[in-house]
Each structure stands twice: as C-alpha cells, then as structure tokens.
C-alpha cells in the first residue's frame, strides 16, 4: 500500500502542476482581448513565460533545490523582464499583462485570480529575514507602475490605481490611488463590476476616483457658502450661483462627459 502511494505521489504532483498551468493559460483569454490563439500566447506573452517558469522554480524551491530554482528564475527574468523570486507563493489563474518590469519578492503571497500590469513591484521594506513582502488576496487588480511595499495585506477584490504607492493594509472591496496610497469611495466601481463583469474582475481603471479633486471640490463649496453668508451680512447682492457646473477641476467637458464619475465625487 505504501509503495503504491509513493509511486502515485509524483504523478499527482505533476498532474496538479499541469492543471495549474492550463488555468494560467486559459485566464489570459478572459482578461486580454488582444489574445487570439494559444500558440500566440505561448510564444509571445512574456508574462505567461514568467509565470510558467515560476511554477516550476517554486516546486524546486519547495523541495529544497534552492540553487536550481534561483537559476531558473534568473533565466526567466533574462528572457521575460519579469523578476519573480522562486519562494513567492502565487495562487491560481495569475495574469501579468504586458509583463515588463514586474518584481515579486521572496515572501510575497498572491491569491487566486490576481492581475498585475507592467511595472508593478511587490517589494520589501526591511533587510531582516522573515515576512517582509505584501500579501494579496483573491481578485486583486494592480495598475501599471504601482508599488506595494512591506508585509501588508491587500484585501479581496481591491483595485490599486496606476503608479500608486501602498504601504498600509487595505480592506476588501476598496480602491487605492495616490502617493502614498489613499482609500477612496468605490461604490461606483463596485456597481460597474457587478453589472459589466459577472466574473468579478474589474479592469476599468478609467473610473478610479480622484481624492485630491474631491477635496478641492469640497473646499470650493465651503468658500461659496462663506461668500453667501458674508454677502448677507454686508447687505450685498448674492454671488452668482454656479449650480449645475462642474467645480471639481478645470477639465471642463472632458470630465463632465462621465456623469457617473461626477456623481461619485459628490
């Protein structure tokens, strides 16, 4: 009995690895409309090359073959421009879009159905050994150029805006933008995610709120209120009413064409 179990264990491991690789390949067609064929994805997608190599390197790392794992990781980085430490733990259906300049540290942990765009860094903030890289829960989307630093936790279905720098924990179903990253209202993003994408992965980076513009809008509204009160005290005509005009920024119609965004900021 024990011999049979010993013989089947490697076969089960290979079977599980092959199933995971097939899922990684299939998810590309769900998240990249430019993908046209399996041959094209296998031969021209550096993000796919990187994750396929990492799956193998991670198995070597787990089995104690540290140098072969690091060497395979080095070769993968040279060919794909994606640097994933073989010790990093990555879940199912992981996708790196464009796959240029992505860095994932040794103690990073990534859940299922996570999407990273080019230039993303999951980095550490300490030279000490132990947990020093972020943990991403299921369904997280990280925009181009974003940096998530330190042993922090990013909750399920969080969206990180492009070029944001996140250094604190983020609860589930939030959107983070800015430097340093700020949590902003995501009711609009969540509604679009449910209606437009039943699969639960929202890639609509164009509807990310702007917390700075929202703060400026609030200040402008407060100033107008004070101007009206001052005009009443001085018995002067009330200032012109700007109701219905976009006071969030100076973009004019470029901003106001997006009615949903305008309403979300107010």
Buried (B, 14 or more C-beta within 10 A) or exposed (E): EEEEEEEEEEEEEEEEBEEBBEBBBEBBBBBBEEBEEEEEBEEEBBBBBBBBBBBBBBBBBEEEBEEBBBBBBEEBBEEBBBBBBBBBBBBBBBBBBBBBBBBBBBBBBBBBBBBBBBBBBBBBEEEEEEBBBBBBBBBBBBBBBBBBBBBBBBBBBBBBBBBBBBBBBBEBBBBBBBEEBBBBBBEBBBEBBEEEEEEEBBBBBEBBBBBEBBEBBBEEEEEBEEBEEEEEEEEEEEEEEEEEEBBBBEEEEEBBEBEEBBEBBE
